[in-house]
Amino acid sequence: MSAAAFFDFDGTILRGNIVRYYAHLRMQDQRLPVKLLWAAQFLLRIPAYILMDRLRRRWFARRFYRNYRAIKPSDLRRKARVLHEQYLHTRVFSGALERIRWHQRQGHDLVLVTGSIREIVEPLAMQLGIGHILACRLAQRRGSFTGELERGPMTDLEKVRAVRRHCRHRGLSLKDCYGYADSLDDVPMLEQVGYPHVINPGWKLRREARARGWPMLRWRG
């Protein structure tokens, strides 16, 4: 193995985010009246989540994953498979798929580095042939989710540490590796690799990429 390609998940490989995934999981088994009532009250919380995410993603992730106390660990994998079948696999960017196939032909490690939880991204990673997942894990106690993450949120510097650990374990040089991400939060991770790429950037990330001379790619579904 000569190199690795590190892909962010949400907004990079597909159109989606952790708020949408959770809402889909929660509403799967609900009857229509209950589903509509739950969706209405959940929508009221969205502005607060957006504000928290903009202020500090790590703080937002810690607060948001407390919602998973409402889901049983025994149900999560089943619900995640339904989420994949009904939602995730239809939202993959064609550009991401082409780039993944290119890296596979080169014989590169394919690695997801994501703030989403492992159970959610695993089915799509398997479908796409991505062999390594660096993702959040929900902590459990007495058969229930505690609302905490085992090693904390997978954001900014934790992504850096995860990428470095992967390269050390696989005997890879970071300067030979590739990175793909769509968020300012991922700039520290992109700084680690020799071939960083910015995907569908907003104006702040676009300005950062131009200053650093990083390629910017537009991927659509």
N, C-alpha and C positions, 0 to 999 in steps of 0.2 A: 504494500500500500504506500503510495507516494505522497498523497495529500488528502485533505478532507474538505468537504463543502458544508458549511454551517448555515442552516436555514432557520430564521425565525418562522413562526407559524401564522399567527393571526395578522392579516393584512399583507403578508409576504407570499405565502403559498396559496392562500385563499382569502375571500372576503368573509370576515367574521371577527368576533371578539368574545371574551369570557362572559360578558353579561348576556349576550344572545344565547350562548351555549347553556348557561344555567337556566334561563327562562324556558328553553326548549325541554330540558330535562324535567323541570318541575311540572310542566303542563301535560306531559305525555299521558299520564294515567288518570287525569282529572275529567270529570264530566263537564259538558259545555258550560252550564251556569257557573260552576265553581271555577272553571278555567277563565271565564270572562271576568269574574270578580277578582281573582288572583292577579290577572294581567293588569287590571285597572289600578290596583294598589301598587303593583311593582313599577308601573310606569311613573308613578309619582316620585319614586326614588332615583330615577335615571339622572336627573340634573345634578343631584348630589354626587352620584358616582362619577359623572363626567368632570365635575369640579375637583374631586379628590384625585382623579387620575392625572389631571393637568398640573395639580400642585406637586404631587409626589406619587409616582406609580407604585413604589414599594408599600407605602402607607395604604393606598387604595387596595392593592392585592390582599394585604392582611385583613382589611375590613371586609372586603367582598367575599372572601372564601369562608367567612363565618356562616354564610347562608347555607353551606353544604351540611350543616347540622340537621337540616330538614330532609336530607336524603339518606336512606339506609345504605351502608357499604355493600350489602348483599344485592342491592338493586342497581348500583352505579354502572357496572359493566354492561348489563342488559340495556339500560337506558342510553349508555354511550354508543352501543351498536345501532340502536334506533336513530339516534342523532346523526350518526355517520350515514346511514342508509337514506334518511329523509332530507338531510340538510347539507352536511359537510362535503360529501363527494361531488355534489352538484356545483360547488362554489370555488373549485380549484381554478386558479389562473392558468390559461393555456401557456403563457410564457414561463411560469414556474415549472409546469410539466416538461416543457422542452428543455429547460436548463437542467432539471433533474436527470432526464434521459441522457443529456450530454455528459454529465459527470459520471453516470453509470458506465458509459462507453469508455471513459478514461480510466475506469477502475478506481475511482476515488471513494473514500468513506462518505456516506451521506448521513448527516446528523441534524436532527431537530433540536433547537435550543429555544425553549418556549416557556412563557409564564402560564400557559394553560396546564391543566393537570394531565398526568400521563394517560389515564383511562380514556380521556376524550380524544387525544391525538393518536393513540395507538392504532385504531382500525385504519385510519387514513394512511399512516406511516407504512403499515403492512401492505396496503393496496399499491402505494407508490414505490415500494421497494426501498424504503429508507430504513437502514439497519440499526440506527442508534438514536435514542431519545433521551435528551437532557431536559427534564420537565419537573414540575412541582408534584409533590405527593402529599395527600391529605393524611393528617395524623388521626389515629383511632384510639379509643379507649372503651373497653367493655362492649365491643361490637358496634360502636357508633362513632361517627366523625366528631372530633372535638371542635372543629372550626379553625384549627391551626394547621400550618404546613410543617412537615417534618423538618425541613432544612431552611425554612423561610421562603419568601417569594423568589422566583427566578427572574430577577430584574438586573439591570445595569451591571454592577460589579460581580454579582453572583453568576451572571452569564459569562463574564470574563474568566472567573475561576473555573467554571465548568468546562469551557473551551480549552483552557490550559491543561486541566486534568486529563481531558480526552486525548490531547496531543501527546502528553507525557506517556500515558498508558499505551498508546498505539505507536509510539516512536516516530511521531510526525513533527516536521518543522512548521511553525506557524507561518513563516514567510512563504511557504509553498501552498498555503490553504486559502480557501475562498469563503466569503461571508456575504449573506443576503439578508437585508432587514429594511423595515419601513418606518422606524420610529427613532426619534432623538434619544430615547432611552437605550437604544442599541448601539449608539456611537462608540461607547467604550469597547464593546465586543468587536465591532468592525475595525477598530484601531489595532486589534491584535493580529489580524491576518494580512497576508501579502496582497490579496486580491479582494478588496471590499467592494460591494455593490449596494446601491441604495434603490429601493423599490417604491414606485408610486409616491414620491416624497411630497409632503406639504411644504409650505414656503420656508419654514425655519430649517427643516432638514435639507431642502434644496440649496439653501444658502450655505449650509455647513458642507455639503458635498462639493459644491463649486469651489469653496475655499481650499478644500483638501485635494481637489482633482479626482474625486471618486466618480466612477461611472454611475449614471442614473438610468434605470430601466422602467419602462411603462408596461405593466402586465395587466391584462384584462381577462375576464372570464370567458 
